[in-house]
Amino acid sequence: MKLVLTREQQELRDAVRSFLASVSPLPAVRRAAESETGYDPEVYRRLNGELGLAGLVVPQEHGGAGAGHAELAVVLEETGAALLPGPFLATTLATILLTEVGEKELLPDIAAGTTVATVALDGDRALNGAEADLVLAIDGPRVLAVRGGARTPLTTLDITRRQARVDLGSGEEIASSETAVARARDLFAVAVAAEQLGVLRASLDAIVAYAKIRVTFGRLIGSYQGVKHKLADMHCKLEQAESIVRHAAWAADEAPEELPAAAALAQAYVGRACFEVARDHLLLHGGIGFTWEHDAHLYYKRAKTDEVLLGPPRVHRARLADLLEL
């Protein structure tokens, strides 16, 4: 088992990080989130065209890069850190589901970036459901594909990623496999945990930078023992979260028998750790952190939304306990 990024993975990380820093800095994220579409289609087009990220885990024979989930985790960590608006995570989850159930015909258009897809994760609620060309719904072992139907936008906590309720009545069954759907759900958990790792890291980086320049009572706030201890605790959570995500991504590619427990652990620990770090980073900013103009609340809201996206942590803790026969 290797928890350290390979040279190729480091280069992928650097490329995605540099791209997002140039085309989607936080001021641009705010503008995109407040726009009619909720994201910048040009950024999404370039993300898929120049970097080919929509097809990252799509098999090569279907127009993708054929990369593994370890590479996908690297990318999602960076999109999470940048709070990238739009349907990238939604389409990633749909790609995972289609690949696992063996439905290949829909993958080329997704890999090309011409089809925006999503998955209804909670009944009829779907990330970017209003913008998606294709909505996949899981009904037990069955997977349904919905191309039309009514889409009702929802008011969400996270303004950087929209959700909608989708009328699933016109859904057509495209696959049925209890084993494949179960594995896809585990892979969802790993993907979301990777994004959470990015949000956690960016939150910590932001408050560490602030602690180095904010002066109160004639001293930098980073010199106060209470602040130093809190930052150290946050860093420990980051280190543990990174190890858990790297192990889960490795298991997804190399050790399928370890994936269920690794995925459950990822959601049980990383989701809560991400929210706690985002919360504390907001609090340590003091009064300015509570203002609409400051970016701290954007990380806080993404962290809370991601924490419950696949069910609250207690659900994953219970599943992990069952898998470990505790």
KELUMKE-195618 format. One record per atom (N, C-alpha, C): residue in one letter; x, y, z. Coordinates in steps of 0.05 Angstrom, whole numbers, plus 5000, padded with zeros to 4 digits. Example, Ala and Ser with C-alpha at 12.3 -4.5 7.8 and 13.67 -1.06 7.14 Angstrom:
2
A526448865156
A524649105156
A526449345156
S525749555142
S527349795143
S525850015157
end
This chain:
326
M501749765000
M500050005000
M501850255000
K501250444982
K502750694980
K500950924986
L501651085006
L500051315014
L501251575004
V503651554992
V504951794982
V504451814952
L503852064943
L503252104915
L505652034897
T505051914875
T507251864855
T507952124841
R510152124826
R510952364812
R508752444792
E507552254778
E505452324759
E503052444773
Q502352344796
Q500052444811
Q500752734822
Q503152774830
Q503953044838
Q503753244815
E504553154791
E504453324768
E501453384761
L499753184763
L496953224759
L495853424779
R496553394804
R495653574825
R496553864819
D499053894811
D500054164806
D498654294782
A498154134762
A496754234738
A493954334744
V492454164759
V489754244766
V489754484785
R491554484804
R491654704823
R492354974808
S494254964790
S494955204775
S492655294758
F491355104744
F489155174727
F486955314743
L486155204765
L483955314781
L484655584793
A487155614801
A488055864812
A487856094791
S488256024766
S488256224745
S485456284735
V483756084733
V481056124720
V478856134740
S479256034765
S477056034784
S477956104812
P479156344816
P479756424843
P477156494858
L477356534884
L474956564900
L473156794890
P474157024882
P472357234871
P470757124847
A471956974830
A470556854807
A468556644816
V469256504837
V467356304848
V464856444857
R465156664871
R462756814880
R461156914857
R462457024837
R460957124814
R459456904800
A460756674797
A459456444783
A457156344799
A457456324826
A455356214843
A452856394842
E453256654838
E451056844838
E449856884810
S451056754790
S450056784763
S447556614758
E446456644734
E444056494727
E444556194727
T446856114717
T447355824715
T448555704741
G449655874758
G450855774783
G453755694780
Y454755704755
Y457655634750
Y458455764724
D460955764718
D461955874693
D462355654672
P460555644652
P460755434632
P463455434617
E464755664615
E467355674601
E469455534617
V469455574644
V471355434661
V470855134659
Y468355054659
Y467754774657
Y468654654630
R468254814609
R469054724582
R472054684581
R473554874592
R476454854592
R477454624611
L476054594633
L476754374651
L476654104638
N474654074621
N474353824607
N475953814581
G476254044568
G477654044542
G480654044545
E481754224561
E484654254564
E485754034582
L484353974604
L485353774623
L484053504620
G481753494607
G480453234603
G479453104628
L478553274647
L477853154674
L475253014674
A473353084656
A470752944656
A471152654649
G473252594633
G473652314625
G475952184640
L476752294663
L479152194677
L478951894683
V476651804694
V476451524701
V474751364681
V474051494659
V472651344637
V474751174623
P474050914618
P475950744603
P476750864577
Q479250804568
Q480350924544
Q478650844519
E477650604519
E476050524496
E473450674493
H472750834513
H470350994512
H470951294513
G473351354505
G474051634502
G475351774526
G475851624547
G476951744571
G479951694574
A480951774598
A483851734603
A484451474616
G482351334627
G482851074639
G484451084665
A484451314679
A485951344703
A484451204726
G485851184749
G484751044772
G483451244792
H482351124813
H481051294833
H483051444850
A485551354851
A487551504865
A488051774851
E488051764824
E488352014808
E485852184811
L483552064811
L481052214815
L481052354842
A481952224863
A482052344889
A483852584889
V486152574875
V487952804873
V486453044861
V484952994839
V483553204826
V481353324844
L479753154856
L477553244873
L478553394897
E480953324907
E482053484929
E482453774920
E483453804896
E483954074886
E481454224879
T479454094867
T476954234862
T475454304888
G475854134908
G474654194934
G475954434947
A478654444946
A480154664958
A479454924944
A478854914918
A478155154903
A475155224905
L473555054918
L470655094919
L469455124891
L470454954873
L469554974845
L466554954843
P465255154832
P462355124827
P461854954803
G459354854801
G458654714777
G458454414781
P458054264759
P457253984761
P459553784760
F462053864767
F464253674764
F463853434782
L463253474808
L462953254826
L460453084817
A458353224810
A455853084802
A456452894778
T457853004758
T458452844734
T460352614741
T462252674759
T464052464768
T462652224781
L460652284798
L459152074811
L457551914790
A456452054770
A454951914749
A456751734733
T459251834727
T461151674712
T461951424728
I462351454754
I462951224770
I460751014769
L458251104771
L456050924772
L455750774745
L455950924723
L455650804696
L457850604691
T460250674699
T462550484695
T462150234711
E461250254736
E461050024753
E458849834744
V456649944734
V454349774726
V454649674697
G456849764684
G457349664657
G455849804635
E454750034640
E453250184619
E455150374605
K456250284583
K458450434570
K457550634548
E455150604538
E454350764515
E454151064522
L453651124547
L453251404555
L455951534562
L458051384564
L460551484574
L462051674554
P462051614528
P463651784510
P462752084511
D460152134511
D459252414512
D459952544539
I459952394561
I460752504586
I463752564586
A465352374575
A468252414574
A468952664557
A467352714536
A467852944518
A466853204531
G465453184553
G464453424566
G461953534553
T460653384535
T458253484522
T455753404536
T455853214555
T453653134571
T454253184600
V452453334613
V452653384642
V450853174655
A451953014673
A450452804686
A450652834716
T448752704729
T448652714759
T447252464769
V447352434795
V446052204809
V444152314830
A441752214831
A439852274852
A440752124877
L441852264896
L443152134920
L441152084942
D439052244944
D437152224966
D434352234955
G433252004947
G430652014934
G430852144907
D429552374905
D429552514879
D431252764880
R432952794901
R434653034903
R437352974889
A438153164872
A440653114856
A442353364856
L444953324859
L446853554855
L446553644826
N446353914823
N446254024796
N444053904779
G441853824793
G439753684779
G438353854758
A438254124761
A436954294742
A438654324716
E441254304719
E443054344696
E443654094681
A443153864694
A444053604683
A442453524659
D443853424639
D442453304615
D441553024622
L442952884640
L442352614647
L442352584677
V440152474689
V440052414717
V439852114721
L441552004738
L441451724744
L440251694772
A438351514774
A437051454800
A437551164807
I438151124833
I438550844843
I436050754857
D434950534848
D432550424861
D433250134868
G434250084892
G435249824900
G437549744882
P437449514869
P439649444851
P439349564823
R437149704818
R436649804791
R437850094788
V438650154764
V439550424758
V437750534736
L436450754740
L434650884721
L435951124709
A435451174683
A436451404670
A434151594663
V434351844671
V432252044667
V433452264651
R432252314627
R433252534610
R431452774610
G428952744616
G427052964617
G425853004645
G423353074646
G421953094671
G422353364684
A420653434702
A420753684716
A423253704734
R424453934736
R426753984753
R425954224771
T426054194797
T425354404816
T427754484832
P428954724826
P431254814841
P430654834871
L432554764888
L432254774917
L433955004928
T433055104951
T434655304966
T436655144983
T439155194978
T441255034991
T443055205009
L444355075028
L446255215046
L448655295030
D449755125013
D452155174998
D451355314972
I452055574970
I451255724947
I453055664923
T455255524927
T457055464905
T456355214890
R454455054899
R453654814885
R450654774888
R449154794867
R446254784868
R445154494868
Q442754474878
Q441354214878
Q438554254867
A437254034860
A434554054850
A433053784855
R430453804856
R428853564857
R428153494828
V428353234822
V427953144794
V425552954794
D423752994775
D421552804770
D422652554757
L422652334772
L423852084763
L421851904748
G419452014744
G417351844732
G418051734705
S419551884690
S420151794662
S422751634661
G423751544684
G426351394684
G426151134670
E428251064656
E428450814641
E430750644654
E430150394660
E432150224672
E434350164652
I436850214660
I439150164642
I440949944653
A440649874678
A442349664690
A441149574716
S441949334724
S441049224750
S443149044761
S444449124783
S446548954795
S446949054824
E446248894843
E446448974871
E449449004878
T451148824868
T453948844875
T455249094863
A454649154838
A455749394824
A454849654837
V452249664844
V451249904857
V452449944885
A452849724899
A454149744926
A457049844923
R458449744904
R461249844900
R461250144891
A459350214874
A459150494865
A458650674889
R456950594908
R456450754932
R459050784948
D460550574950
D463150594964
D465050794950
L465050784924
L466650964908
L465751254911
F463051294913
F461951554919
F463251664945
A463351494965
A464351574991
A467251664989
V468851524974
V471651594970
V471851854955
A470251894934
A470452144919
A469652384935
V467552364950
V466652594967
V468752644989
A469852435000
A471952475021
A474352615009
A475052564984
A477352704972
A476652994969
E474253064962
E473553344960
E473653474988
Q472653325008
Q472653425036
Q475553475045
L477353305037
L480153345044
L481153615033
G480353685009
G481153934997
G480054175012
V477454155019
V476254375034
V477554405061
L478254185074
L479554185100
L482354325097
R483854245077
R486554355074
R486454655068
A484654735051
A484355025044
A483555195067
S481755085084
S480855225108
S483155265127
L484755055131
L487055075149
L489155275138
D489655255112
D491655435100
D490755725104
A488155775101
A487156055103
A487456165131
I486856005151
I487056115178
I489956125188
V491655945179
V494455965185
V495656225174
A494956285149
A495956535136
A494856775151
Y492356765160
Y491156995175
Y492557025202
A493156805215
A494356815242
A497156935240
K498356945217
K501057055214
K501057355209
I498657475204
I498557765198
I496657915216
R494857775229
R492857915246
R494057985273
V493958235279
V495158335305
V492858425323
T492958325348
T491058425368
T492558455395
F492058665409
F493458735433
F496458735429
G497258825406
G500158855400
G501558605393
R500158385389
R501458125383
R499957995360
L501457845344
L500257675323
L498557465337
I496157415327
I494357225341
I495556945340
G497256885321
G498556625319
G500556575342
S501256785357
S503056745379
S501656675405
Y499056695406
Y497556625430
Y497256325432
Q497656225457
Q497655935461
Q495055805452
G492755935459
G490155815451
G489855775422
V490855975406
V490755955377
V492655745366
K495055745377
K497055545368
K496055265373
H494955215396
H493954945402
H491654865384
K489855055378
K487654995360
K488654935332
L490555095322
L491755035296
L493154765295
A494454695316
A495754435317
A493754215316
D491554245330
D489454035329
D488254015301
M487954245288
M486854245261
M488754105242
H491354155246
H493354025229
H493353715233
C493053625257
C492853335263
C490553215248
K488253355247
K485953255233
K486553235203
L487953425193
L488753425164
L490453185159
E492453135175
E494252905171
E492752645171
Q490952605191
Q489452355192
Q487552335168
A486252555161
A484352545139
A485852475113
E488152585108
E489652525084
E490452235083
S491352115105
S492051835105
S489551655099
I487351735110
I484851575106
I483951585077
V484051825065
V483251855037
V485151715019
R487751735023
R489651605006
R489251295008
H488851195032
H488350905035
H485850815020
A483650975023
A481150905010
A481450904980
A482851104969
A483251124940
A484950884931
W486950814946
W488650584939
W486950324939
A485250294960
A483550064961
A481650044937
A480650274929
A478850274906
A480150164881
D482750214878
D484250124854
D485549854857
E486549794882
E488249564885
E487249344904
A485349404921
A484549214941
A481449234945
P479949134926
P477049164928
P475849044953
E477148834965
E476048724989
E476248915013
E478049105012
E478449295033
E476749555029
L475549585005
L474249834999
L471849895017
P470049705022
P467649785039
P468449905066
A470349785080
A471049895106
A472550155103
A474350175082
A475850415078
A473950645070
A471950595054
A470050795046
A468350895070
A467450705086
A465850775110
A467450945129
L470050865133
L471751025151
L472251305140
A472551325113
A472951585101
A470751775107
Q468251675104
Q465951855109
Q465451895139
A466051695155
A465651715184
A467551925196
Y470051925186
Y472052105198
Y472352365183
V472852345157
V473652585141
V471352795140
G468852705137
G466652895136
G466553065161
R466652935184
R466553085209
R469053255213
A471353155207
A473853305210
A473853555193
C472853525168
C472753745150
C470953965161
F468653895171
F466754095182
F467954225206
E469254075224
E470354195248
E472554385242
V474254325222
V476454505215
V475254755201
A473354725184
A472054955171
A470655125191
R469355005210
R468055165232
R470055315248
D472155185257
D474155315274
D475655535258
H476155485233
H477455685217
H475755935215
L473155905213
L471356135213
L471456285240
L471356125261
L471256245288
L473856395294
L476156285286
L478756405291
L479156665275
H477656705254
H477756955240
H476457185256
G475057115276
G473657315292
G471257435278
G470557675284
G468157795273
G468057815243
I470457855231
I470457885202
I469657615188
G470157395201
G469557145190
G466557095186
F464957245201
F462057215200
F460757395179
T462257555166
T461157745146
T460757605119
W458757695104
W458257585078
W460557625059
E462057845062
E464257905044
E466657725047
H466957605071
H469157425076
H468657145064
D470757005057
D470456745044
D470056515064
A470456575090
A470456355110
A467756205109
H465556345106
H462956205106
H462556025082
L463956085060
L463755915037
L464855635043
Y467155625056
Y468355365064
Y466555225084
Y465555375103
Y463855265124
Y461355135112
K460155265093
K457655155081
K458254915063
R460454925048
R461154695032
R461754455050
A463154505072
A463854285091
A461454165103
K459554325111
K457054215124
K455454065103
T455154175079
T453654035058
T454853765051
D457453765048
D458853515041
D458653315063
E458653405088
E458553225111
E456053045110
V453853155101
V451353005101
V450452925073
L452152965053
L451352905026
L450652615022
L452152435034
L451752145031
L450552035057
G449352205073
G448352115099
G450152215121
P449052265145
P450652365167
P452752165176
P454852265189
P457052095197
P456251855214
R454051875230
R453251655246
R452451405229
V451351465205
V450651245187
V453151085179
H455251225173
H457651105164
H459150965187
R458951085211
R460150955234
R458750695240
A456150695237
A454650445242
A455350235221
R455650315196
R456450125175
R459250015180
L461050195188
L463750105194
L463849905217
A462249955238
A462049775260
A461049505251
D459049495234
D458049245223
D460149095207
L461649245190
L463649115174
L465948995191
L466549135213
L468549035231
L467548845252
E464948785251
E463548605270
E463948695299
L463548955303
L463849065330
L461049065344
end
